[in-house]
Amino acid sequence: MFVDHIKIFAKAGDGGHGCSSFRREKFEPKGGPDGGDGGRGGDVIIVVDGHTDNLRSFFFQPNHKAEKGRPGSGQKKTGRSGKHLILKVPPGTIVYRSVPNVPRRRDEDDFADKDLTDADWAGDFSKSATHEMVRKPRPVADPAADVPSPAPAGELDEDEDADEFSGNELEEDGDVDEDDEEVFDESGIDPDDIFPGDEPVVEEDDDDFDAGLDENGDDSPHPYGEVIADLTEVGQKFVLCTGGVGGKGNWRFRTDTNQAPIEFTEGTKGDEGWYYLELRRIADIGLVGFPNAGKSTLLGAISNASPKVAAYPFTTLTPMVGVVEFPGFYRATVADIPGLIEGAHANVGLGHDFLRHISRCSYFLFVVDTAGVDTRDPISDLQILRKELKLYDEELSERPWLIVANKMDLPESAANLEALCDRFPKQEIFPLSADTGEGIDALKRRLCELAGERPA
């Protein structure tokens, strides 16, 4: 199971309480205060581990709590500090400070009190029954029964029409009979009595509202929360939650005028909160293309990775990273992004689950099916892929990119390759066949010039 984003809860250890005690030993009945301090609570620390490739461990254990500090004791003994809790994450993990999960509580009004009759539900609850409720249709009422019956004679006024009832007429000039109640005069009511307030409500100016927006006109926060750490280097550490400070014992409160203090302080609470972890794979080059374009086959041909290869689309369900070895001990990392489709920027299909992993790539290789095996047009596919990257992130469209014309071993590829060169004359196009290995060496030489580097 591949997990690249998850929400967790972390809490540092609380500090231990201070101790209030007095020294009582032989020949020293009034030895004075000797209460020790409490221990410090453990921290929650995130460490980047090179042997971890996803966030799967947090899926099974989303709650993490560090050890508490032990309270102090007599003879000025300080309590033991709590152990730090180490959380290992892969390189490329972004940490967000998120909001807590609030369970939805339903009020009694959410459940309407409806009396169910035999006409609504029926079921046999015997031992041999299947215990399934069967919905019975309600009997359809006769439409003629809903028509109100005419009122009996004598209830209508003689001088009025049959559609008007007696007693509904208004008196002229707003007067009422003497037996009725007096008319309520609203002229003496102050508006502040109905809507109390010291100052009148002033509508906000549109200029002030626009001033609070950012340049893009959107002040909405990030859906994951506030970014607090971006961990990219192996061995990098980040203190997620700081442990509480231990309390002071009564030995700390002794003075010349107060030689027998009983005061002590309690340990402080450790930090806690909800955090969102998002993994973005770190790679120098990203392979982008439609499903079944041959990206996994290409990654296996240029690197030591062994991705799953099959003759149907969406074979790759998780991003794969391979290391490409070049002569002279140079190397580069290539990420195989699973097949994107049109509308991926709007989370159509797998959407953002895969687009997030190309945000760290310095170069893009757009792999197109030049043979058009699935009746696809390579020019149209390339335009759609470029558009999806631009809609997802404007910055991605400005990074350098190359075109890989795959499946050149098929006879239909020659005509499509010529049309592809005419449409993109300024872009570097590498015609190759990842299945047979034709043209792989030329691509590797170019990748070594772009992203090849020696490991430190």
Secondary structure, DSSP 8 states (H G I E B T S, - for coil): ----EEEEEEE----------B--BTTBTT--B----------EEEEE-TT--SSHHHHH--EEE-------BTTTB-------EEEEE-TTEEEEE----------GGGS------TTTEE---STTS----EE-------GGGGS-----TTSS-SSS-TT--TT----GGG---TTS------TT--HHHHS--SS------HHHHHHTS-TTS-----TT-EEEEEE-STT-EEEEE--------GGGG--SS-SS-----------EEEEEEEE----SEEEE--TTSSHHHHHHHHSS------SSS----S-EEEEEEETTTEEEEEEE-----TTGGGT-TTTHHHHGGGTT-SEEEEEEETT-TTS--HHHHHHHHHHHHHHH-TTGGGS-EEEEEE-TTSTTHHHHHHHHHHH-TTS-EEE-BTTTTBTHHHHHHHHHHHH-B---
